[in-house]
Amino acid sequence: MPRQTSGAFLLPRRSARLCELLVRRALIRDENLSWRSEKRSPRETLLGLVLLRERLIFEDELARALSEQFEIPYITSALS
């Protein structure tokens, strides 16, 4: 869980890289990672954004992986 110090939240250290989590969950393959560097624009550095734009992953899958990476609980809406 994030802890609060002097008005700011500190996130825990990332336990694994996002790409490693996505591969381990079988959401992407290693080939997608090398391909990603070719498709990335010079200003775009976030793996999740590239994968979403290229429709290689769904937003929900990305959100779950990020919650695991940062050790923050993933909460779904009761309306979905």
N, C-alpha and C positions, 0 to 999 in steps of 0.2 A: 504494500500500500504506500502511496505517496505520503511523505511526512511534511508537516508544515513548520517552517522556521521563519520567524520575523516577517510574516505576511506573504512569504513565497513558498510554493510547493516544490519539493525536491523529488524527482523521480528516482526510483532505484536504478542501479546500473543494469544495463541490458544483459540478460543472461546468454542470449544467443543472437546472432545476426538474423535479420528478417528473412533473408534469402535461405538460410539454413532451416529456419522454422517452416517455411513454405515447402521446401523440398522434403523435409521429414514428414510433413502432413500430406505429401503427394498432391499438393495443389499446383505445383509447377515442377518442371524438370530442369536439370542442370543446363540443358541446351537453351532454355528460355533465358538464362542469366547471361550467357555470352551474347546471345542475340540482342538482349536488352541494351547493351552498351553501344551497339550499332544504331539502334532506333532512338536513343536518348538525344535530346537537343542539348546544346552546350550549357544552357541555363538550368536544365532539368536534372536534378541529382537524386530524387527520391524514387526508390525502386517501386514502391506501392503505386505511385502516380503513373509510372510507365506501364506497369502491369494492368492497371485499371483502364488506361487509355487504349491499350492494345487488346482489351477484352480477354486477357489471359487469366483473370481472377475476378471474382465478384466482391463487391464492397464488404459484404458480411464476412467473407473468408479473410479478407485483409484485416478487418476490425478484430476478429477473433485472434489472429496471429499477433497483431500488435498488442492486444491485451495480455497475451502470454509473454511476449517479449519484455514488456514493461512491468509484468506481474501486477496488473490492474484487473479487477474482475470485469468480465464482459456481461453487460446487462442488456437483454432484449426488451423491446416494448411489448406490452400485453396486447397492443392493437395490431401487431403484425402477424 
